[in-house]
Amino acid sequence: MSTPEVGARPTRDRAAAEHVLLVADGGLAGIAATRWIAARAATRALDVHLVDVLPPERPGDGDGPGSMRAEAGEAAEQARDLVVQLAPAAAVHAEVVRGDADAAVRDRIGTADLVVVGSNRTPLDVPRLTTSFAGRIAAWSSRPVVVVPRGWEPSSGPVLLAAEGDGSDDRAAAFAAEEAEAAGRQLVVLHAWRLLGLGSVAAAAERSGQEAAARLDEVVRQLQRTHPALRVAPLLEREGPAKALTRLGWGASLVVLGRHAVTRLDRLLQRSVSARAVERPTCPIAVVPNAG
């Protein structure tokens, strides 16, 4: 069940705008996500749908002053006002929703071009026994999802694309190139690899390194063909992808990952790079599904 919209401002041409679904809760992570969207509005026209999701209604819950619903409405209004203040040209409308947060996003994602959600970054010394809300959305969304860490500040760093180079992340590469062009940033294409060959260690390392370099070169060539004005730099790292992204993400303005299909065993062993990255983001992370 949802409440009426708490505020809206039309733009002159909403059809041409990028439709953004912002899931915010009024906390620090939600504020960071709201500020990220406001900064994004400097480079493109936006139509922002802000949703604040409350737990399912319980007996005794009221709607009066000081109630959870009233406070959520005030938080949604403040988030809307923040976008309006920082991005006057953006269209913004907000609503407060009762019920399951994942279901609320599913119900509203059909018209979105992009989903944005804040993240309270999990400390490294805290075991990750459950998947965060941001992680769940990124795992099933049919639209690109940007996870913004609490405390986010604008960065002049490059856009960092993590590429497998096997054709499975073409949509992520296209998304990253568009983001870098719109922001006037360099696009760094990262391909991280680990030695998995058998037999002679030296020979296996040489073969793996050559194959990784060839994959990276092909991704860079394709991006330069489709985006000739874009500054593209290759980066080959002999390291696990998750570790490389954590280390390099500190200097990036945005990290872009393709979301690949993972098996049940992969999930058990936490092998999904995108899943691990969004749980402890060091900068905004965009997870782009490879189909949908």
Salt bridges, closest charged atoms under 4 A:
GLU18 OE1 - ARG40 NE 2.80
ASP47 OD2 - ARG14 NH2 2.97
ASP47 OD2 - HIS19 ND1 3.31
ASP47 OD1 - HIS93 ND1 3.71
GLU57 OE1 - ARG69 NH2 3.98
ASP61 OD2 - ARG58 NE 3.92
ASP61 OD2 - ARG98 NH2 3.57
ASP63 OD1 - ARG69 NE 2.79
GLU77 OE2 - ARG80 NH2 3.32
ASP81 OD1 - ARG80 NH2 2.77
GLU95 OE2 - HIS49 NE2 2.78
GLU95 OE2 - ARG108 NE 2.65
ASP102 OD1 - ARG136 NH2 2.77
GLU153 OE1 - ARG35 NH2 3.20
GLU179 OE2 - ARG40 NH2 2.75
GLU179 OE2 - ARG44 NH1 3.46
GLU181 OE2 - HIS227 ND1 3.20
GLU218 OE1 - ARG221 NH2 2.83
GLU218 OE2 - ARG225 NH2 3.73
GLU237 OE1 - ARG247 NH2 2.81
GLU239 OE1 - ARG247 NH2 2.63
ASP266 OD1 - ARG271 NH1 3.74
